[in-house]
Amino acid sequence: MIERAASGLSGAVASATYSAFLEAETSIPADVRRALARARDREQSATARTQFENIEENIRYAEEHGLPICQDTGVPVVYLTIPPTVPFSRDLFDAVADGVRRATREVPLRPNVVDPLTRENSGDNTGEGMPAVHVMPGDELTVTVLPKGAGAENCSRVRMLLPSETGEIERFVAETALLAGGRPCPPVVLGVGIGSTFDGAAALAKEALLLPIDEMTSFEQEICDAVNALGIGPMGLGGDTTALAVKVKTGACHTASLPVAVNVQCWACRRATRRVEVAE
């Protein structure tokens, strides 16, 4: 979807941010729907099938009434792609924050953002480091939002493996899902970052959640099968589907290290993108 605004670049970005959050919070992307439907159709457990039916009803109700899919509307994670023709400045970050404030008021979003030590709530989902804005080069100006709930985020992990331990990657991902159990509201989507640095692997893992989940590479499928063999199932009640998908992003790393991160996402893999055009 294209966002146009006559109020200049900042106004367009703020409007696009709001619009993207409205979509992401109240509907589920098509690829996630397909993954849920496939998992439901192959599920053998009657209890698990009931959970998939509840998920589908939840999605329908949210869309029909324009309500958030989950009471935890997450923390605002935003990705900006910026072409060379667009001037990069602090104004873009401020515009994203304005869009988040509007979304908090109008969607509405639950005010989740607090100071990490005092726990004082900002009331509008902004604060030091929030929204979490990630900037990357692109051919056009886009705003992508990834609302991230705490139940799944709290189950995420990073491990610094040795270069000789590539065979441990699958074990680490499956162990992460096992330790999480039913807390992240499975069936989950697991974003896996391999390589880069300690913090870079975590960034790659979160970016992996932006990838389509209705298709996987053989490597991703192998890890997903290992996770599903755990039998945790939808909502932790047992079943064939603990993970809807595993998505992997890799980055070059130091010859002496092998960072691996797993970013856990609940079944509501919420995301939306807006392309921004500024009226002349």
N, C-alpha and C positions, 0 to 999 in steps of 0.2 A: 504494500500500500504506500502511496505517495502522500506526504504531508506538505502542504503549501501554506505559507503565511505571508501576509503583506507587511508584517511588523518587523521584517529584517531577520537576520540569521538567528539571533538569540530567541526571538519569538517563535520561529519555526522549529527550533530544536526543543524548546519547552513544550510546544504543542505536540510534537512527535513523541516525546517522552511520555506525556500524559496519555496519548492515544494508545501507545504500545502497552503501557501498564493496564489500561482498561481492557484491552483484548486479552493479554496474558493472564490476568486475574480471573476472568469470567468465562474463558473457553480453553479448550485443549487443542493443540496443533494436530493436523491430520495424521502425521506419522505416528504420533503417540496413540491416537485412536486406533489406527491399524494394528499397532503392536498389542494394545489391550484386547482387541477383538480376536486376534490370533491366539493369544494366551488363554482367553476364555474358552475358545473352541477346542483347544487341546487339553484343557484341564480335566483330570479324572476325579478329583475330590468334589463331592457335593457341597461341602462347606466352602471350599475355595470358589466354586462357581457362584455361590450366593454372594460372596464378597465382590466378585466381578460385576454381578447384577447391581449391587449397591453402588459401586463406583460409577457405572453407566447411568444410574438414576441421578446420582449426585451431579454428574456432568450436564445431563439434560435440564435439571432444575436450575442450576446456576445460569445456563445460557438463556433459558426461557424468562427468567426473572432479572437478568443482568446483575447477578450477585457473585461475589468471590467464590471460587470453587472450594477453598479451604479457609477456616477461620484464621489460620496463620498465613497472612498475606506476604510474609517473608521480609527480608531486608532487600533494599533496592540495589541490584547488581546491574550495571549498564555497560554495554560495549559500544564505542563510537568508532566508525571507520571514517577517516578524513582524507579526502583527495588533496592533491597539491594546490588546487585552485582555491581552497577554503582556508582563510587565515585561522591559525590555531592560537587560542588565547584562553585565559581564565574565564572569559565570558561564556564559553561553551559549557564548562563545569557548572557555572552559576545557572545557566539555562536548564541543564538537566535537573539541578536541584529544584528549580521553580516548577518543572513538570512533575517531580515527585511530590512536592507540597500540594499541587493541585489534585493529583491522583489520590493523595491521602484524604483530602477533603471530599472529593466527589465520587470516587469509585464505590464506597470509600475503602481505604486501607487501614488496617489496624496499626496504630503507632507503636512500632516494635523497637525503634532505635533508641538506645540508652548509652550513657557514659559507662565505660567498662568497669570503673572503680566505684563511683558514687551511685551508679544505676539510675541516675536522673534521666527521665524521659524527655526527649526534645519535643515530642508531641506532633511532629510533622515528618518523621522518618528521615530527617537530615541531621548532620552533626559532623564532628571531626572524622574525615574519611568516609562519610556517607552522604549521598549515595556512593557506592564503590564504582568508580568510573575507570574503565580500561580503554585505552586509545591505541588504535592500530591504523596503518596506512590502508587506503582503499581507492577504488576508482570513482566512488561516489560517497556522498555523506549519508550515513545510515545510523540509526539508533536502534540497538537491540537490547531488550530487557530480559533479565532472568531472575524473577523473584525467588529468593532462596529461603525456605522455611528452616527453622532451627532444629526440628526433630531429626531431619536427615543430615543437616550440616554438622550437627554434633557427633555424628558417627563417622565422620571423615577422618582419614589418617595419612601420614607421610612416613616413609621409611627409607633410610639410606642403605641400599644394598651394596654389596661388593660387585665389581665388574664380572666376576665369575658366577654370580648368582642369578643369571637371567631365568633359570628354571624356577626360581622362587617367586617370580612375579605372580603367576597364577595362584600359588598358595597364599600369598599376602592378600590378594584381592578377595579370595574366598574366605580367608580368616576375618577380614574386615566385615564381610556380610554376616558371618557367623556371630561375631561379637555384637553386631548391631541388632540381630534378631528381629523382633517385630517393632522396635522403636521408631524406625524411619518410615513406617506405613508402607510396607512392601505390597505389591511387587515394585522393586526399586529400579532406577536407572543408575548405573555406575560409570562415572567419568574417570578414566584412568590416565594419568600423566606419567610418561616415562622419559627420563633424561632431564636435560637442562641443569638447574641447581635446586637446592632445597626448596626455595620459594617458587622457582620457575616450574617445577614439577606440579606444585599445587595449582598454579595458574593454568597449566595445560589441562589438568584434570577437570577444572571448572569449565574451561572452554570446550572440552569434549562433550559436555552436556548440551551444547548448541547444535551438535551434529544430528542428522536424522537417525532415529532409533529403529526404524522398520527394516533396516538392513545392517548386516555385520560382516566383517572380514572373517576368514577362517580362524585367525588368532582371537578376535573378539568373541566369536561363537564358542570357541574352546573354553575360554574363561567363563562365559555365561553359563555353559553347561555345568561347569564345576560348581558355580554358585547355586544353580537350580537343584543340583544333587543334594544340597543341604536339607531340602524339604521344609524350609521355614514357611513358605507359602504366603498367599495374600493376607495381610494384616497379622502375620505371625501365627496363623491358625492351621498351618499345614497345607501342603499342596505341591503341585508340580512347578509353579512359577514363583520363584523368589525374586528373580531379576527379569525385567522386560528386555533389557539389553545391557551390554557392556560396550562402551565407546572409548577408543584409545587415541590419544594424541602424543606424539613423540617430539623430542628436541635433542639436539646434539649436547653432549655432556663431556666432562673432564674424563680423561683416560683412567683415572683412579676411582671414579664414582659411578653409581647407578641409582639416582634418585627415583623413587616411585611414589606416586600419590593417588589416593582414591577419594573422589568427591562423591558422596552419596546423595542421591536425589530420590524423593518419594515418587509414587506412580504419577502424581500430577506434575509432569515435567513441563512447567509453564514457561513460555518464551514467546516473544513477538518482535517483529522488526518493522521499522518505518524508514522509507527513503525520504530524504528531505530536499525539497526544492524551494528556493527563496525567490519570491516575486521581485522582479526588477522595478 
